Amino acid sequence: MTGTPHPLTSILAKSQTDPSFRERLLADPAATLAAEGMAVPPGLTVAVVEDTATKTHLVLPPATPDGVLSDRELDGVAGGVFGPGGIWGDGPMLGFRSRFP
């Protein structure tokens, strides 16, 4: 993917190198994201979970009435995958891209 990286990319990277930032992100995601210039829209709750060596999380997108993803959602899914080894493309941003400007 070309262009400017999504702001969440740098936030995720910072969470890997700054333990106090990681703790703030886990404890108060909305305030921490806002402090990094990524305001959470009113009415949206952000949950941050932490994978471990023995536990990973599978995040499901919201169900669609007809089971069909929009073109924007398909672009996000096709963009890459996020996993314990790091970020490939921008797949983990699917939920964020659909809710943040």
Contact map, one row per residue, 1 for C-alpha under 8 A:
11100000000000000000000000000000000000000000000000000000000000000000000000000010000000001000000000000
11110000000000000000000000000000000000000000000000000000000000000000000000000000000000000000000000000
11111000000000000000000000000000000000000000000000000000000000000000000000000000000000000000000000000
01111100000000000000000000000000000000000000000000000000000000000000000000000000000000000000000000000
00111110100000000000000000000000000000000000000000000000000000000000000000000000000000000000000000000
00011111110000000000000000000000000000000000000000000000000000000000000000000000000000000100100000000
00001111111000000000000000000000000001000000000000000000000000000000000000000000000000000000000000000
00000111111100000000000000000000000000000000000000000000000000000000000000000000000000000000100000000
00001111111110000000000000000000000000000000000000000000000000000000000000000000000000000000000000000
00000111111111000000000000000000000000000000000000000000000000000000000000000000000000000000000000000
00000011111111100000000000000000100100000000000000000000000000000000000000000000000000000000000000000
00000001111111110000000000000000000000000000000000000000000000000000000000000000000000000000000000000
00000000111111111000000000000000000000000000000000000000000000000000000000000000000000000000000000000
00000000011111111100110000000000000000000000000000000000000000000000000000000000000000000000000000000
00000000001111111110110010000000000000000000000000000000000000000000000000000000000000000000000000000
00000000000111111110010000000000000000000000000000000000000000000000000000000000000000000000000000000
00000000000011111110000000000000000000000000000000000000000000000000000000000000000000000000000000000
00000000000001111111110000000000000000000000000000000000000000000000000000000000000000000000000000000
00000000000000111111111000000000000000000000000000000000000000000000000000000000000000000000000000000
00000000000000000111111100000000000000000000000000000000000000000000000000000000000000000000000000000
00000000000001100111111110000001000000000000000000000000000000000000000000000000000000000000000000000
00000000000001110111111111000000000000000000000000000000000000000000000000000000000000000000000000000
00000000000000000011111111100000000000000000000000000000000000000000000000000000000000000000000000000
00000000000000000001111111111001000000000000000000000000000000000000000000000000000000000000000000000
00000000000000100000111111111001100000000000000100000000000000000000000000000000000000000000000000000
00000000000000000000011111111000000000000000001111000000000000000000000000000000000000000000000000000
00000000000000000000001111111000000000000000000000000000000000000000000000000000000000000000000000000
00000000000000000000000111111111000000000000000000000000000000000000000000000000000000000000000000000
00000000000000000000000111111111100000000000011100000000000000000000000000000000000000000000000000000
00000000000000000000000000011111110000110000110000000000000000000000000000000000000000000000000000000
00000000000000000000000000011111111000000000000000000000000000000000000000000000000000000000000000000
00000000000000000000100110011111111100000000000000000000000000000000000000000000000000000000000000000
00000000001000000000000010001111111111110000000000000000000000000000000000000000000000000000000000000
00000000000000000000000000000111111111110000000000000000000000000000000000000000000000000000000000000
00000000000000000000000000000011111111100000000000000000000000000000000000000000000000000000000000000
00000000001000000000000000000001111111000000000000000000000000000000000000000000000000000000000000000
00000000000000000000000000000000111111100000000000000000000000000000000000000000000000000000000000000
00000010000000000000000000000000111111110000000000000000000000000000000000000000000000000000000000000
00000000000000000000000000000100111011111000000000000000000000000000000000000000000000000000000000000
00000000000000000000000000000100110001111101110000000000000000000000000000000000000000000000000000010
00000000000000000000000000000000000000111111000000000000000000000000000000000000000000000000000000110
00000000000000000000000000000000000000011111000000000000000000000000000000000000000000000000000000000
00000000000000000000000000000000000000001111100000000000000000000000000000000000000000000000000000000
00000000000000000000000000000000000000011111110000000000000000000000000000000000000000000000000000000
00000000000000000000000000000100000000010011111000000000000000000000000000000000000000000000000000000
00000000000000000000000000001100000000010001111100000000000000000000000000000000000000000000000000000
00000000000000000000000001001000000000000000111110000000000000000000000000000000000000000000000000000
00000000000000000000000011001000000000000000011111000000000000000000000000000000000000000000000000000
00000000000000000000000001000000000000000000001111100000100000000000000000000000000000000000000000000
00000000000000000000000001000000000000000000000111110001000000000000000000000000000000000000000000000
00000000000000000000000000000000000000000000000011111111100000000000000000000000000100000000000000000
00000000000000000000000000000000000000000000000001111111000000000000000000000000000000000000000000000
00000000000000000000000000000000000000000000000000111111000000000000000000000000000000000000000000000
00000000000000000000000000000000000000000000000000111111000000000000000000000000000000000000000000000
00000000000000000000000000000000000000000000000000111111100000000000000000000000000000000000000000000
00000000000000000000000000000000000000000000000001111111110000000000000000000000000100000000000000000
00000000000000000000000000000000000000000000000010100011111000000000000000000000000000000000000000000
00000000000000000000000000000000000000000000000000000001111100000000000000000000000000000000000000000
00000000000000000000000000000000000000000000000000000000111110000000000000000000000000000000000000000
00000000000000000000000000000000000000000000000000000000011111000000000000000000000000000000000000000
00000000000000000000000000000000000000000000000000000000001111100000000000000000000000000000001000000
00000000000000000000000000000000000000000000000000000000000111110000000000000000000000000000000000000
00000000000000000000000000000000000000000000000000000000000011111010000000000000000000000000000000000
00000000000000000000000000000000000000000000000000000000000001111111100000000000000000000000000000000
00000000000000000000000000000000000000000000000000000000000000111111000000000000000000000000000000000
00000000000000000000000000000000000000000000000000000000000000011111000000000000000000000000000000000
00000000000000000000000000000000000000000000000000000000000000111111100000000000000000000000000000000
00000000000000000000000000000000000000000000000000000000000000011111110000000000000000000000000000000
00000000000000000000000000000000000000000000000000000000000000010011111111000000000000000000000000000
00000000000000000000000000000000000000000000000000000000000000000001111111000000000000000000000000000
00000000000000000000000000000000000000000000000000000000000000000000111111100000000000000000000000000
00000000000000000000000000000000000000000000000000000000000000000000111111110000000000000000000001000
00000000000000000000000000000000000000000000000000000000000000000000111111111000000000000000010001000
00000000000000000000000000000000000000000000000000000000000000000000111111111100000000000000000000000
00000000000000000000000000000000000000000000000000000000000000000000001111111110000000000000000000000
00000000000000000000000000000000000000000000000000000000000000000000000111111111000000000111110010000
00000000000000000000000000000000000000000000000000000000000000000000000011111111100000000010010000000
00000000000000000000000000000000000000000000000000000000000000000000000001111111000000000010000000000
10000000000000000000000000000000000000000000000000000000000000000000000000111111100000001110000000000
00000000000000000000000000000000000000000000000000000000000000000000000000011111110000111111000000000
00000000000000000000000000000000000000000000000000000000000000000000000000001011111000111111000000000
00000000000000000000000000000000000000000000000000000000000000000000000000000001111111110111000000000
00000000000000000000000000000000000000000000000000000000000000000000000000000000111111100000000000000
00000000000000000000000000000000000000000000000000100001000000000000000000000000011111000000000000000
00000000000000000000000000000000000000000000000000000000000000000000000000000000011111100000000000000
00000000000000000000000000000000000000000000000000000000000000000000000000000000011111110000000000000
00000000000000000000000000000000000000000000000000000000000000000000000000000001111011111101000000000
00000000000000000000000000000000000000000000000000000000000000000000000000000001110001111110000000000
10000000000000000000000000000000000000000000000000000000000000000000000000000011100000111110000000000
00000100000000000000000000000000000000000000000000000000000000000000000000010011110000111111110000000
00000000000000000000000000000000000000000000000000000000000000000000000000011111110000011111110000000
00000000000000000000000000000000000000000000000000000000000000000000000000010001110000100111111000000
00000101000000000000000000000000000000000000000000000000000000000000000000010000000000000111111110000
00000000000000000000000000000000000000000000000000000000000000000000000010011000000000000111111111000
00000000000000000000000000000000000000000000000000000000000010000000000000000000000000000001111111100
00000000000000000000000000000000000000000000000000000000000000000000000000000000000000000000111111110
00000000000000000000000000000000000000000000000000000000000000000000000000010000000000000000111111111
00000000000000000000000000000000000000000000000000000000000000000000000110000000000000000000011111111
00000000000000000000000000000000000000001000000000000000000000000000000000000000000000000000001111111
00000000000000000000000000000000000000011000000000000000000000000000000000000000000000000000000111111
00000000000000000000000000000000000000000000000000000000000000000000000000000000000000000000000011111
